[in-house]
Amino acid sequence: MMRAVPTQTSSPVSDVRPTIAAPLSTLVPRMPRLFGLTLGLLTACGEPAAPPAAPPAEPERPAVVAPPLPPSASPEAPAEDEPAPAVLAGDVYWIGDETRAAFLPIDPLPQPDVEVMGQIELHHAHRILRMIDEVPAPSTLVVVDERTPLCEARVTRARRLHTLFVGEGSRGEDEPPNDPRTYLALEFEGCEEGSVGISGVALADVRVRSLRRDALLEHAPAALVEAVRHVDDGMWGGESLRGDAFRMLDLPAHGVTIVVGTGAWVLREGVVLSGAEPVTLIEAGPLVLFELQTPSEGWLGSLADFAPRYVPGECEVTDDSGTSMNVRAGPRGNATVVTSVPAGTRITANDMSGSWFHLATSPPGWAHQRGLRCDPLQPVAN
């Protein structure tokens, strides 16, 4: 839950920038869901490029009938070098009692030399806010909620905000403000429901899909079921699912597949990626966003939040039984054999489960460590 706490200051922001309306003195969240987006492809917002100068007037000439334009040509077509607006996404909060705003993470900007304007609680962590500047606002914002139709809101104001974490560190002691992050806050009107806002994309280009197992129609093939069983079996203390109970959603444009059993898993090239459990998929132009079940229901993440669990390492097949080493669909001895590898072969391992290594064979699969000599796999840093 977010709890806005106004910060006492000796000089309000309006004293520093008298031409700007009163600052955000209180931030009162009405919706705890969908928070924590970390997007690597966001760009800072600034002044739009000036339109090209009009060409000089030409002297009058005799009238000439121009030939018709081909069907593909259009005098209204925009210049090819005109940059497309950045697609940004973030969470929606109430500002006071009457105004809502979407807080969109953008590229970091330096801390401004102004007074703190307020405080907001993000993921059980408090952040103090400083206004960097006011910038031209996009005309509209798409507001998303999985329970209601998509809605297009009118943006009324845009400000860039610098934030710092304040509070206790891992040792339970107060730390000085740290972890700077920058947001573009877009105030808007309309769209009473919804807790995530997306800027820079048309409403028609946003698609929301549930990742609940009963909402997916496509059955997961046996190879993908085997790939997730070592993490899915026994999840939440329940019994293992039958193979035909697993469902899937393939996203070939992004190189990943989502397999849903007891939990939901994001896979790339047969490897389960680390990351929280996704329950809703939001596709917005080039962005792939997820509503996450864990670590807290309703948090928002992106495809960039899912990564391999281990740094790949090298293995050598040492099986001296006289036959090739079996590579199986899953990390257990009764899993289907998908291929075999002769002794002496060097191959990359990119995941592990207990005493089994996942190998980049063709097709990929799992092999027991007794037939391998592998460098230790190091976990990927968070």
SULNORUR-V305857 format. One record per backbone hydrogen bond with DSSP energy under -1.0 kcal/mol. CO is the residue of the C=O (numbers start at 1). NH is the residue of the N-H. E is the energy in kcal/mol with one decimal. If there is no record, write none. Layout:
BEGIN
CO_NH_E ; CO_NH_E
END
This chain:
BEGIN
12_15_-1.5 ; 13_17_-2.3 ; 17_20_-2.2 ; 23_25_-1.1 ; 35_300_-1.7 ; 70_73_-1.6 ; 74_77_-1.5 ; 79_82_-1.5 ; 88_199_-2.8 ; 90_197_-2.6 ; 91_103_-3.2 ; 93_101_-2.8 ; 95_99_-1.4 ; 99_95_-4.5 ; 100_188_-2.1 ; 101_93_-2.7 ; 102_186_-2.6 ; 104_184_-2.9 ; 112_114_-1.6 ; 118_129_-2.5 ; 119_5_-1.2 ; 120_127_-3.0 ; 122_125_-1.1 ; 125_122_-3.9 ; 126_166_-2.5 ; 127_120_-2.7 ; 128_164_-1.5 ; 129_117_-3.0 ; 130_162_-3.3 ; 133_160_-2.6 ; 139_155_-1.8 ; 141_153_-3.2 ; 142_198_-2.5 ; 143_151_-1.9 ; 144_195_-1.7 ; 145_148_-1.3 ; 151_143_-3.2 ; 153_141_-1.8 ; 154_189_-2.3 ; 157_187_-2.2 ; 158_135_-1.9 ; 159_185_-3.5 ; 160_132_-3.2 ; 161_183_-2.5 ; 162_130_-2.3 ; 163_181_-2.0 ; 164_128_-2.2 ; 165_178_-1.8 ; 167_175_-2.6 ; 169_172_-1.8 ; 173_169_-2.9 ; 178_165_-3.3 ; 181_163_-2.8 ; 182_106_-2.2 ; 183_161_-3.2 ; 184_104_-2.7 ; 185_159_-2.1 ; 186_102_-2.4 ; 187_156_-2.6 ; 187_157_-1.2 ; 189_154_-1.9 ; 195_92_-1.5 ; 196_144_-2.9 ; 197_90_-2.1 ; 198_142_-2.6 ; 199_88_-2.2 ; 202_205_-1.8 ; 203_206_-1.6 ; 205_285_-1.7 ; 207_283_-2.9 ; 209_281_-3.3 ; 212_215_-1.7 ; 213_216_-1.1 ; 218_248_-2.2 ; 221_225_-2.1 ; 222_226_-2.6 ; 223_227_-1.4 ; 224_228_-1.1 ; 225_229_-1.2 ; 228_231_-1.4 ; 228_232_-2.2 ; 229_233_-2.5 ; 232_235_-2.1 ; 234_237_-2.0 ; 235_238_-1.5 ; 242_245_-1.8 ; 243_246_-1.2 ; 246_220_-1.7 ; 247_260_-3.0 ; 249_258_-3.0 ; 251_254_-1.6 ; 251_256_-1.5 ; 256_251_-2.5 ; 257_267_-3.0 ; 258_249_-2.3 ; 259_265_-2.8 ; 260_247_-2.4 ; 263_261_-3.3 ; 265_259_-2.5 ; 266_273_-3.1 ; 267_257_-2.2 ; 268_271_-1.6 ; 271_268_-2.2 ; 274_307_-1.2 ; 277_293_-4.0 ; 279_211_-2.8 ; 280_291_-2.2 ; 281_209_-2.9 ; 282_289_-3.1 ; 283_207_-2.7 ; 284_287_-2.4 ; 287_284_-2.1 ; 288_303_-1.9 ; 289_282_-2.8 ; 290_301_-2.8 ; 291_279_-3.3 ; 291_280_-1.4 ; 292_298_-1.8 ; 296_299_-1.6 ; 298_34_-5.5 ; 299_292_-3.5 ; 301_290_-3.2 ; 302_305_-2.0 ; 303_306_-1.6 ; 307_274_-3.2 ; 309_380_-2.5 ; 313_349_-3.1 ; 314_375_-2.3 ; 315_347_-2.6 ; 316_373_-2.1 ; 317_344_-3.1 ; 325_341_-2.4 ; 327_338_-2.9 ; 327_339_-1.5 ; 328_366_-3.4 ; 330_332_-1.9 ; 332_335_-1.5 ; 336_329_-3.0 ; 339_327_-2.8 ; 341_325_-2.9 ; 342_345_-1.4 ; 345_317_-2.7 ; 347_315_-2.8 ; 348_360_-2.7 ; 349_313_-2.6 ; 351_358_-3.1 ; 353_356_-1.7 ; 355_369_-2.4 ; 356_353_-2.2 ; 357_367_-2.3 ; 358_350_-2.1 ; 359_361_-1.6 ; 359_365_-1.5 ; 365_359_-3.6 ; 366_328_-3.4 ; 367_357_-2.7 ; 368_371_-1.6 ; 369_372_-1.8 ; 371_318_-2.1 ; 373_316_-1.9 ; 378_311_-3.2
END
